[in-house]
Amino acid sequence: MLDPRLYRAALVPVLIAVLIAAFSLEDRPRPVGTTLAPDAFQGPRTTQLLDQLATAYPRRAPGSSGDEALGRRIAQELRRLLEGGSVVVERAGGRTSEGREQLTTVLATRPGRPGPGLVVLAHRDAQGPQARAELSGTAAMLELARITGEGRTNRTTTFVSTSGGSDGAAGAIRAAERLQGEPVSAVLVLGDLASTRIRKPFVSGWSTARGQASLRLRRTVEAAVRAETSSDPGAPRLTEQWARLALPVTTGEQGPLLERGLPAVLMSVSGELGPRSDEPLAPGRLEVFGRAALRAFTALDNGPTVPRATTAAVVTQRKVLPAWAVRLLVGALLLPPLLAAVDGFARVRRRREPVGRWVGAVAVTAVPFVLVACVALGLMATGLGGGAPPSAPGPEALDVDGTALGTMAALALVLALAVLGLRPVLLRFAGARGPGRGTGGAAIGVLLVLCLTAIAVWVVNPHAAMLLVPALHVWLLALAPGTILRGRVAAALVLVSLLPVLALWAVHAEALELGPLETAWLGVLLVGGGQISLVTCLVWSILAACAVRAFDVAIRRPADDLPPAGEVTVRGPLSYAGPGSLGGTESALRR
């Protein structure tokens, strides 16, 4: 039923797209440099302040009394350091893993020359007691405020102390809402600057929406880190870049800032995950990374304004593959299976096989998955499933406790009941109980739904659509009527083609250092917290339904859907013996 010539012809645009993508590679933008040495940063003074704050406020869970008291102390310090500046203290509700809490946000602004200003942000909360390493970013921010208060900077500078950074970045979201509309050149988020554990990359720019911080901003901060540490700050691998762009998930506070249009990067010696509460401090490390923060701050203060827009470009081998080239390449890879599926649909319709009811069967199969997503939203909204922060929580906040296990068990039960009870009823109503004999309509229905869904995903996010390309091409071979693959071999191919989608979650689990249970619970929190929208859940549900139906069609397809032996499918000299086959027509004789 498939026309291999049409499929091969549709591969020609893929070769052209590969050539265009190869010639579209460009150099990385140069970082903004500075010749000013960051000698003003006093490491011993900052370490002493860190010890004082950690001792005075040992317990700083988001929204707790200790967290609020530390916020007031930081506001007092900023008023003292920034004479002539303005300090605003706000309390507002924010979602955490423990439910909704009242979180304190401190914003202190020192006026400078007209034009876009700079923002330095650090969170002060922690999941465990003491947590000195997690408080190092706040201590470094106060030292930068002291230097700024002495008049050594030019741009308007805003210092922000947030709560909730260890548990979903609720404070950063509140700060981003306050800063939206303000002329902001860059936001430097200070994380862990002093712990003994090293986790590269030291500079993170992932957004909670699609994309990441501009390459020039990231390279500017990376250059500052490299100059002070004399080591490579690290960079994400190609697979991690692709996975982060396909499914935006980050635990860093720069994520919600970027999503709301603020150019932000995170600097942290322990990466975006941050330190554990009991992580000891490395002697001298706070001074080294504090000087790196001051060097980056000085470069951004004296240099040109960096681009605000996020980018979906991919960096590989020190070259940049632009986002438009990725979109072109993925679109070309989607073209062959789409044309083959449309041609197969026309052939199946000429054989008068039904297709619509099998498309309805895919929709019916997606209902249980959509139902689970709705139940997860309901459980989190009512508090029965615990709290769902607005962004991915840190490792210590992502605790799979009894509430988490109970919620996941309830969702698994809902899925089982929907699959075993509701789905058969809906399939019977749609007239699609099992492939039966003559599975051309069932196969083409699945392929058409997958193609259309992949195109819709490609329009929004070509990096995510790339994960569906193997399934599209393999399923043509495994499901299309007239092919010799069937049974377990075809079903195995269907499952193997889904490995890129499974690898997406595996890459995220490795980057965030999560086990299987933590990864599953993170997925529930992302859905319940709204970071994965209902539209995205619907798309994932349709893709899961396509996989279920494809496996069903492949393993149950009968042998009689192949063309009978000897049946003529292409007419030519050997298949036609009528008038004109030997050239003896009346029109030919007249010539």
Secondary structure, DSSP 8 states (H G I E B T S, - for coil): ---HHHHHHHTHHHHHHHHHHHHT-EE-----------TT--HHHHHHHHHHHHHH-----TTSHHHHHHHHHHHHHHHHHSTT-EEEEEEEEEEETTEEEEEEEEEEEE--EEEEEEEEEEE---SSS--TGGGHHHHHHHHHHHHHHTT---EEEEEEEES-TTTT-HHHHHHHHHHTTS-EEEEEEE---SBS---S-SEE-B-SSSSBS-HHHHHHHHHHHHHHHSS------HHHHHHHHHS----STHHHHHHTT--EEEE-TTTTT---TT--B-TTHHHHHHHHHHHHHHHHHHS-----S-B--EEETTEEE-HHHHHHHHHHHHHHHHHHHHHHHHHHHHTT---HHHHHHHHHHHHHHHHHHHHHHHHHHHTTT----SS---TTT----HHHHHHHHHHHHHHHHIIIIIHHHHHHHHT-SS--S-THHHHHHHHHHHHHHHHHHHHH-HHHHHTTHHHHHHHHHHHSTT-S--HHHHHHHHHHTTHHHHHHHHHHHHHTT--HHHHHHHHHHHHHTTSS-HHHHHHHHHHHHHHHHHHHHHHH--GGGS--TT---S--GGG--STTTTS--HHHHH-
